[in-house]
Amino acid sequence: MAERIVHEPTGEDFAALPVAERLPAARGAVPDAAPMVEAEDLARHFDVSRPWLQRVLAREPRRILRAVDGVSFAIPKGTTLSLVGESGCGKSTVARLVVGLYAPTRGRVLFDGQDLARARASAAQRRRMQMIFQDPYASLNPRWRVRDIIAEPIRAFGLVRDRAAQRDRVAELLTHVGLSPLDGEKYPHEFSGGQRQRISIARALSSNPEFLVCDEPTSALDVSVQAQILNLMKALQRELGLTYLFISHNLSVVRQVSDRIGVMYLGRIAELAPAETLFTAPRHPYTRALMEAIPDLEMTGRQRVPVGGEVPSPISPPPGCPFHPRCPLADARCRAERPALIPARGTEETLVACHAVEEGRDGDPATAASARALA
């Protein structure tokens, strides 16, 4: 089915909506200094060994896949942190750890200061955090009408008990995401991919959450539809003061929606920086390689240097820096010692896990960026 052209909601559009059973008032567009979500030394390991008897007979050791291996970050209220990286780097596992779908092997997740792993999350806490999944074709029940899909969290959390009021809330949510209230009578298969993702967003908003984990919400959509969904999410964040953890493999996408970006490699964060800083003066060699791979019409025909080698296995990661087998700046220290995520030289905003950056062996990307801007 062809994508239906819809008007993207703006702040003025939201203000004009009916107020009966409307969504909560804006929680403030200015980010609060206090973090809403914090991850501290977060790790998740999976045992992928063969059955016990087969291992004993073959004298094999246990095989542990380190999907996430020591990730720390904080997301202030009203802001967006994006995690990017190649497939298999652990970013989607981080998303599932944050919302409690996985229990951490090590570390903890704090939501408004409370450790979610130690204390069972209450219904009120679960209501405040929701998730938008990657595939809008698989995340919606094909046997339910759209109105029932969106109303399910409303009923589950007991937010609105009157049936007529539930219908009003569903109609209002559909309007918020750029669909018609009449669409509530249809089934998911009657919509295009972009429209289904709008329905997924409406369902996530139905519990009046404050924090949304968006696991590659645009990767299954066409480029033009991606832009519509990103604009919608930005408008909703401004209107409702939402906090986002945005997962993606596309750097061009996260640049539009992020306040800070974390670049992940083999289960760890290699660089964490403000969005514009990351694009204008990337510090980690892996981040620079990712930037080189972004298509740029202004640089057509330039010589690109791809990253050599293959991504190591998370079952048997290399010692020291996980990127050192592919890094042109690696030395003996990189091969033996794991770098910590610390502030880069000359800045407090950018955190980098790289010995070359720490020792000044990476050159001066900030000066190079300034020179390019003046050229």
C-alpha positions as CSV (number, residue, x, y, z in Angstrom):
1,M,0.0,0.0,0.0
2,A,1.4,3.4,-0.9
3,E,2.4,5.7,1.9
4,R,-0.3,8.2,2.6
5,I,0.8,11.9,2.7
6,V,0.0,13.3,6.1
7,H,0.7,16.7,7.7
8,E,3.5,16.6,10.2
9,P,2.3,17.8,13.6
10,T,3.9,20.9,15.0
11,G,3.7,22.7,18.3
12,E,0.8,24.8,17.1
13,D,-1.1,21.7,15.9
14,F,-0.8,20.1,19.3
15,A,-2.1,23.2,21.0
16,A,-5.2,23.1,18.8
17,L,-6.2,19.6,19.7
18,P,-9.3,18.9,21.8
19,V,-8.4,18.9,25.5
20,A,-10.8,16.2,26.7
21,E,-8.6,13.4,28.1
22,R,-5.6,14.9,26.3
23,L,-2.1,13.9,26.9
24,P,-0.2,15.4,29.8
25,A,0.9,19.0,29.5
26,A,4.4,19.6,28.2
27,R,7.0,18.7,30.9
28,G,9.3,21.5,29.7
29,A,11.5,21.8,26.6
30,V,14.6,22.8,28.6
31,P,16.4,19.7,29.7
32,D,16.7,19.1,33.4
33,A,20.2,18.7,34.7
34,A,19.2,15.6,36.7
35,P,19.6,12.3,34.7
36,M,16.4,10.3,34.2
37,V,18.3,7.2,33.2
38,E,21.8,6.0,34.2
39,A,23.7,2.9,33.2
40,E,26.7,2.0,35.4
41,D,29.2,-0.6,34.1
42,L,26.3,-2.4,32.4
43,A,27.1,-5.9,31.0
44,R,25.2,-8.8,29.5
45,H,26.8,-12.1,28.8
46,F,25.1,-15.1,27.1
47,D,26.2,-18.7,27.5
48,V,26.3,-20.2,24.0
49,S,28.1,-23.4,25.0
50,R,27.0,-26.8,23.6
51,P,25.1,-29.0,26.0
52,W,27.0,-30.2,29.1
53,L,27.6,-33.8,28.0
54,Q,28.8,-32.8,24.5
55,R,31.3,-30.4,26.1
56,V,32.6,-33.0,28.5
57,L,33.1,-35.5,25.8
58,A,34.8,-33.0,23.5
59,R,36.7,-31.4,26.5
60,E,35.5,-28.0,25.4
61,P,35.3,-25.0,27.7
62,R,32.2,-22.9,28.1
63,R,31.6,-20.3,25.4
64,I,30.4,-16.9,26.7
65,L,29.2,-14.3,24.3
66,R,29.9,-10.8,25.7
67,A,27.1,-8.8,24.0
68,V,27.5,-5.8,26.3
69,D,30.7,-5.6,28.4
70,G,30.9,-2.5,30.6
71,V,28.7,0.4,29.3
72,S,28.0,3.5,31.2
73,F,26.0,6.6,30.3
74,A,23.5,9.1,31.7
75,I,20.5,10.6,29.9
76,P,19.2,14.0,31.3
77,K,15.5,14.5,31.3
78,G,14.1,15.9,28.0
79,T,17.1,14.9,25.9
80,T,18.1,12.2,23.4
81,L,21.0,9.9,23.7
82,S,21.7,7.8,20.6
83,L,23.8,4.6,20.4
84,V,25.2,3.7,17.0
85,G,27.5,1.1,15.6
86,E,27.8,-1.9,13.3
87,S,25.4,-4.8,13.6
88,G,26.3,-7.0,16.6
89,C,28.0,-4.2,18.6
90,G,25.5,-4.6,21.4
91,K,23.3,-1.5,21.1
92,S,20.0,-3.4,20.9
93,T,21.0,-5.5,23.9
94,V,21.6,-2.2,25.8
95,A,18.1,-1.1,24.9
96,R,16.6,-4.3,26.3
97,L,18.7,-4.1,29.5
98,V,17.4,-0.5,30.1
99,V,13.7,-1.4,29.9
100,G,14.2,-4.6,31.9
101,L,13.7,-7.2,29.1
102,Y,17.1,-8.6,30.0
103,A,18.7,-8.9,33.5
104,P,22.2,-7.5,33.6
105,T,25.1,-9.9,34.2
106,R,26.9,-7.0,35.8
107,G,26.2,-3.3,36.6
108,R,22.9,-1.6,37.1
109,V,20.3,0.6,35.5
110,L,19.0,3.6,37.5
111,F,15.6,5.1,36.6
112,D,15.0,8.3,38.5
113,G,17.6,7.2,40.9
114,Q,16.1,3.7,41.6
115,D,18.0,0.5,40.7
116,L,15.6,-1.4,38.5
117,A,17.5,-4.7,38.9
118,R,17.5,-4.7,42.7
119,A,13.9,-3.5,43.2
120,R,11.1,-5.0,41.1
121,A,9.8,-2.2,38.9
122,S,6.3,-1.1,40.0
123,A,3.4,-0.7,37.6
124,A,3.9,3.1,37.9
125,Q,7.5,2.8,36.8
126,R,6.7,0.5,33.9
127,R,4.1,3.0,32.7
128,R,6.7,5.7,32.6
129,M,9.0,3.8,30.2
130,Q,7.9,2.3,26.9
131,M,9.6,0.9,23.8
132,I,9.2,1.4,20.1
133,F,10.4,-1.6,18.2
134,Q,12.2,-1.8,14.9
135,D,9.7,-3.7,12.8
136,P,6.2,-2.2,12.6
137,Y,5.1,-5.3,10.7
138,A,5.8,-7.6,13.6
139,S,5.2,-5.4,16.6
140,L,1.4,-5.1,16.1
141,N,-1.1,-7.8,16.6
142,P,-2.6,-8.5,13.2
143,R,-5.9,-9.8,14.6
144,W,-6.7,-6.7,16.6
145,R,-8.1,-3.4,15.4
146,V,-5.9,-0.4,15.8
147,R,-8.2,1.0,18.5
148,D,-7.7,-2.1,20.7
149,I,-3.9,-2.1,20.1
150,I,-3.5,1.5,21.3
151,A,-6.0,1.1,24.1
152,E,-4.3,-2.0,25.6
153,P,-1.8,-0.1,27.8
154,I,-4.6,2.3,28.9
155,R,-6.6,-0.7,30.2
156,A,-3.6,-2.5,31.5
157,F,-2.5,0.4,33.7
158,G,-6.1,1.4,34.6
159,L,-5.6,4.9,33.3
160,V,-9.1,5.3,31.9
161,R,-11.8,2.9,32.8
162,D,-14.8,4.3,31.0
163,R,-15.1,2.8,27.5
164,A,-16.2,6.1,25.9
165,A,-13.3,7.9,27.4
166,Q,-10.9,5.2,26.2
167,R,-12.2,5.7,22.6
168,D,-11.7,9.5,23.0
169,R,-8.1,8.9,24.2
170,V,-7.4,6.6,21.3
171,A,-8.8,9.1,18.8
172,E,-6.7,11.8,20.3
173,L,-3.5,9.7,20.2
174,L,-4.1,8.9,16.5
175,T,-4.5,12.6,15.8
176,H,-1.2,13.3,17.6
177,V,0.7,10.9,15.4
178,G,-0.8,12.3,12.1
179,L,-3.5,9.7,11.5
180,S,-7.3,9.9,11.5
181,P,-9.5,8.8,14.4
182,L,-11.3,6.7,11.8
183,D,-8.2,4.6,11.4
184,G,-8.9,3.1,14.7
185,E,-11.5,0.8,13.1
186,K,-8.9,-0.7,10.7
187,Y,-6.5,-3.6,11.0
188,P,-2.6,-3.2,10.8
189,H,-2.5,-4.9,7.4
190,E,-4.4,-2.0,5.9
191,F,-1.6,0.5,6.6
192,S,1.8,1.2,5.0
193,G,5.0,0.8,7.0
194,G,5.3,4.4,8.0
195,Q,1.7,4.4,9.1
196,R,2.2,1.3,11.2
197,Q,5.1,2.9,12.9
198,R,2.9,5.9,13.7
199,I,0.5,3.4,15.3
200,S,3.4,1.9,17.3
201,I,4.3,5.4,18.6
202,A,0.7,6.1,19.5
203,R,0.6,2.8,21.5
204,A,3.8,3.7,23.3
205,L,2.4,7.1,24.2
206,S,-0.9,5.7,25.4
207,S,0.5,5.1,28.9
208,N,1.7,8.7,29.2
209,P,5.4,7.7,29.4
210,E,8.3,10.0,30.2
211,F,11.0,7.8,28.7
212,L,11.0,6.0,25.3
213,V,13.5,3.5,24.1
214,C,13.5,3.5,20.3
215,D,15.2,0.4,18.8
216,E,15.9,1.4,15.2
217,P,12.4,2.7,14.6
218,T,13.1,3.9,11.1
219,S,15.4,1.2,9.7
220,A,12.6,-0.7,8.0
221,L,11.2,2.4,6.3
222,D,11.9,4.3,3.1
223,V,14.2,7.3,3.4
224,S,11.3,9.8,2.8
225,V,9.2,8.1,5.4
226,Q,12.1,8.0,7.8
227,A,12.2,11.8,7.7
228,Q,8.5,12.0,8.5
229,I,8.8,9.7,11.5
230,L,11.9,11.5,12.8
231,N,10.1,14.9,12.5
232,L,7.1,13.4,14.4
233,M,9.3,12.1,17.2
234,K,11.1,15.5,17.6
235,A,7.7,17.3,17.7
236,L,6.4,14.9,20.4
237,Q,9.6,15.4,22.4
238,R,9.2,19.2,22.3
239,E,5.5,19.0,23.2
240,L,5.7,16.4,25.9
241,G,9.2,16.7,27.3
242,L,10.0,13.1,26.5
243,T,13.4,11.5,27.1
244,Y,14.7,9.2,24.3
245,L,17.3,6.4,24.1
246,F,17.6,6.1,20.3
247,I,19.2,3.0,18.8
248,S,20.4,3.1,15.2
249,H,23.2,2.0,12.8
250,N,22.7,5.1,10.6
251,L,24.8,8.1,11.7
252,S,22.8,10.4,9.3
253,V,19.6,9.5,11.1
254,V,20.9,10.1,14.7
255,R,22.4,13.4,13.8
256,Q,18.9,14.8,13.3
257,V,17.5,13.7,16.7
258,S,20.4,13.4,19.2
259,D,21.8,15.6,21.9
260,R,24.6,13.2,22.6
261,I,25.8,10.2,20.6
262,G,27.6,7.1,21.9
263,V,29.6,5.0,19.3
264,M,29.6,1.3,20.3
265,Y,32.2,-1.3,19.2
266,L,32.1,-4.9,20.4
267,G,29.9,-4.4,23.4
268,R,31.6,-1.2,24.7
269,I,31.3,2.5,24.1
270,A,34.3,3.8,22.1
271,E,33.3,7.5,22.0
272,L,30.5,9.5,23.7
273,A,30.1,13.2,22.6
274,P,27.6,15.9,21.8
275,A,26.1,15.3,18.4
276,E,27.6,18.2,16.6
277,T,31.0,17.7,18.2
278,L,31.0,14.1,17.1
279,F,30.4,15.0,13.5
280,T,32.7,18.0,13.3
281,A,35.7,16.6,15.3
282,P,35.5,12.9,15.9
283,R,38.3,11.6,18.1
284,H,38.2,7.8,18.1
285,P,39.8,6.1,15.0
286,Y,36.6,3.9,14.7
287,T,34.4,7.0,14.8
288,R,36.5,8.6,12.1
289,A,36.2,5.5,10.0
290,L,32.4,5.5,10.3
291,M,32.3,9.2,9.3
292,E,34.4,8.4,6.2
293,A,31.7,5.9,5.2
294,I,28.8,8.4,5.2
295,P,27.7,9.3,1.6
296,D,28.5,13.0,0.8
297,L,27.5,14.6,-2.5
298,E,30.0,17.4,-1.9
299,M,32.8,14.9,-1.7
300,T,32.0,12.8,-4.8
301,G,35.0,11.0,-6.1
302,R,37.2,11.4,-3.1
303,Q,39.5,8.6,-1.9
304,R,37.9,6.7,0.9
305,V,40.0,4.5,3.2
306,P,37.8,1.6,4.5
307,V,38.5,0.0,7.9
308,G,40.7,-3.0,7.4
309,G,40.1,-6.5,8.8
310,E,36.9,-8.0,10.3
311,V,35.0,-7.4,13.5
312,P,36.4,-9.8,16.1
313,S,34.0,-12.3,17.7
314,P,32.4,-11.2,21.0
315,I,32.9,-14.8,22.1
316,S,36.7,-14.4,22.0
317,P,37.4,-10.7,22.0
318,P,41.0,-9.6,21.6
319,P,43.0,-8.4,24.6
320,G,43.5,-4.8,25.3
321,C,41.6,-2.4,23.1
322,P,38.9,-4.3,21.2
323,F,39.6,-2.2,18.1
324,H,43.3,-2.6,18.0
325,P,43.4,-5.4,15.3
326,R,41.9,-2.9,12.9
327,C,43.3,0.4,14.1
328,P,46.1,2.2,12.2
329,L,47.2,3.9,15.4
330,A,47.5,0.7,17.6
331,D,50.8,0.1,19.5
332,A,51.9,-2.4,22.2
333,R,49.9,-0.7,24.9
334,C,46.7,-0.9,22.8
335,R,47.3,-4.6,22.3
336,A,47.8,-5.3,26.1
337,E,45.7,-2.7,28.0
338,R,42.0,-2.0,27.8
339,P,41.4,1.8,27.5
340,A,39.0,3.5,29.9
341,L,36.3,5.9,28.7
342,I,37.8,9.2,29.8
343,P,37.6,12.9,28.7
344,A,39.6,13.5,25.5
345,R,42.5,15.9,25.6
346,G,41.3,19.5,25.5
347,T,37.7,18.8,26.2
348,E,35.4,17.7,29.0
349,E,32.4,17.0,26.9
350,T,33.8,14.2,24.7
351,L,34.7,10.9,26.3
352,V,36.9,8.5,24.4
353,A,38.3,5.0,25.1
354,C,41.5,5.2,23.1
355,H,45.2,5.2,24.2
356,A,46.2,7.1,21.0
357,V,43.9,10.0,21.9
358,E,45.0,10.0,25.5
359,E,48.7,10.1,24.4
360,G,48.1,12.7,21.6
361,R,49.1,10.2,18.9
362,D,45.8,10.9,16.9
363,G,46.8,14.3,15.6
364,D,44.6,17.3,16.4
365,P,41.1,16.7,14.8
366,A,39.7,19.9,16.5
367,T,42.3,22.1,14.8
368,A,41.7,20.2,11.5
369,A,38.0,20.8,11.7
370,S,38.6,24.5,12.3
371,A,40.8,24.7,9.3
372,R,38.2,23.0,7.1
373,A,35.6,25.5,8.3
374,L,37.8,28.4,7.4
375,A,38.7,27.0,4.0
